[in-house]
Amino acid sequence: MKSRLFTIVLVLTLMAMLLPACAPKPEEVTIRFGNLPYLDYGPWIVAEKMGYLKEQGITTQTTMFEVEQPEIEAMLGGSIDAAAGADSPLILLAPQAKDNIQMASVHSLFTGYSIMARPGTVKTYDEFVAEGKTPEEALALTCAQLKDKTIILPGGASFYPVLDTCLGYAGLTQSDLKIVDMDPVEGAAAFLQGTGDFYSDGLPQRFRLEQEGMVNMVTGVQLGGGAMDTAGLYVTKKFFEENPDAVYGLLKAWYKAVDYIKSNPDEAIPMMIDWINEQSGAGMTVEDGKRFLQDLVLFPTYAEVKEWFFTEGSPYYWPNRLEFVKNYNETSQGIDYTGVDLNAMFPVEEVYPKVKP
């Protein structure tokens, strides 16, 4: 009897030990994914190349976009299931997207915007500070140089808050200058050829213009406020309802990629830089990538996300960010949010506990 009891206990113990290995694999799913050619979204390529998406049973069919608005339009049209993007474009388009698109996560922060000029044509913020001006005085004097000039600016919703933040320091509005709406690559080329007095965009073209000798009149870090973007994962409401585990799998793969980037930068950063250069022609080096990732493009780990975005008192506290962008759109863009439940569109705090890698 004792021998039989021992045998049963041994079998049960072995079965318990084998259960994790026998756990069901995630259901295979193909996701039509939209991405943007910026360093902020580089972890998605790391997740793909390192097999983290495959571990979650996910295959992506990726379409590249230059800014978020056409990406969101593609989701509304039914050709994209999920996409990488910043919070501000979706908040701007929330009245159109409210019943169809959600943002399931906030997981990175971008502060790399810049308003650029040709050398010798302006005084930079740094030059005003070097002359003894206070930061507030330097911002007002720097941004006043936009008056009656022309700026090339992509039409995406992420870029106008940068300009408006600068104009605000000088007591100006968009009516005080001419805005030329051009896609980033085309706009940078036009600026190099002499079009416009100023240019503003994200890192790839900023880097390209720096290489050509253009100067940063004022940067997103110096401007603060609306010159920062929080980014995350867009999903169509239909896809999320039908495939919640696939959405969670995408985010688990993202956070695993972030861990890999932080623990193996010499292997991970070249993956991202090669991808960005292929997509945008920016000509970045790995050293450039390392520099940008120190203070311009920030990827919190899974544990850090709670501290950054979901802890009251943090400068990046998500409810404050959501309210800031909403108020900006209402006052500066005339957006009417009647009937829009932004909290339902951004279930980021509900999703976060379910996506630990």
Secondary structure, DSSP 8 states (H G I E B T S, - for coil): -HHHHHHHHHHHHHHHHHHHHHS-----EEEEEEE-SSGGGHHHHHHHHTTHHHHTTEEEEEEE-SSHHHHHHHHHHTS-SEEEEEHHHHHHTHHHHTTTEEEEEEEEEE---EEEE-TTSS--HHHHHHTT--HHHHHHHHHHTTTT-EEEE-SSTTTHHHHHHHHHHTT--GGGSEEEE--HHHHHHHHHTT--SEEEE-HHHHHHHHHTT-EEEEEHHHH-GGG-EEEEEEEEHHHHHH-HHHHHHHHHHHHHHHHHHHH-HHHHHHHHHHHHHHHH-----HHHHHHHHHHTEE---HHHHHHHHSSTT-TT-HHHHHHHHHHHHHHHS----TT--HHHH--HHHHGGG---
